[in-house]
Amino acid sequence: MKSNTAAPAKPRKSLREWAKSMRGQQIIVTLVFLLVPLLLLFTFTYLPFLKMVQFSFFKMKYIGKREFVGLKNYIDVFTRDDCFSALKLSLYYMVGSVVQMALALLFATILSFKVKGSKFFRGALYFPCLICGISVGFIFKFFFTHGFVLDSLLGFLGIPLESCPYWLKDESINNIVLVACSVWKYVGQNIVMFIGAIASVDSTLYEAADIDGANAWHKFKDIILPSIRTIVVLNLIISVSGALSAFEMPYVVTGGAFGTSTYFVVMDKLAHTDQKVGLASAMAVVLLCLIMLVTAFQKFVQKKLEDAENKPVKLTVTTEQNTAARASSATPAHK
């Protein structure tokens, strides 16, 4: 017989008893440890960002009256010569980021295998990343100044000083020179990340490729590159984002003169020298949107490539093959 008496309900714990229990203490400690970092994150990241978005709709200085101008600052970003020229100048650094990725993949692939002095070259290539960007800028400023280090080295090779261009003043080459300096500074970071990714590739794949007679290019194209695609996309996003926000080299080496003012240099000048805080804030918001668009596009392309690789292969049979198959099935078998 089933008993009609229900089980007695457990008495509800009071808040004090719950706080003294093991589960309650775990939750309280977790919330306390989360509260401080989240408070700092909101205070020094999200709140300033929201205020920057607010400032972008005003004509204002750091101190003084504010005048609401709506979208005028955003229109000026794309119509002012200095802002839009700086935006176009980012294309130099975006091309440089692609070259940087290609060089990093090349060196990482070579140094991931048994090469004499590979440890030395790994350290030597990564060493520029450890140097302060301001210091690197001063080094290259004196290196490329007309009549200084580079021109002296070219003079030893028989090239007279009069034939050497003004590396930092000639607007046809000075941006290429600054991009090359940035590539030298940051390529080591990409190399280290690629070496770590390549080290995780299963070595049996290389052995199977050797048995099949694959050369080095086939190993890179069919084994290494597909295995480290995620790291490649991550590095590409970081490099393109850095290209859009290039600042150290043009600011230190040329001071933004001779057509080398990048987007960040112009934004710094407008905000701190010209006191156009609203316009500079609008430039910062536009830069954030551009980085988000580039990241979304790269993610979209990566997804399309992965879908194309995972798509099942459909075998197509020609009309002649169908006719031959039907004829063979209709023919009686002979013993």
Secondary structure, DSSP 8 states (H G I E B T S, - for coil): --------------HHHHHHSHHHHHHHHHHHHHHHHHHHHIIIIIHHHHHHHHHTTEE--SSS--EE-TTHHHHHHHHSHHHHHHHHHHHHHHHHHHHHHHHHHHHHHHHTS--TTHHHHHHHHHHHHHS-HHHHHHHHHHHHSTTSHHHHHHHHTT--GGGS--TTT-TTTHHHHHHHHHHHHHHHHHHHHHHHHHHTS-HHHHHHHHHTT--HHHHIIIIIHHHTHHHHHHHHHHHHHHHHT--HHIIIIITTTTTT--HHHHHHIIIIIS--HHHHHHHHHHHHHHHHHHHHHHHHHHHHHHHHHHS-------HHHHHHHHHHHHS----
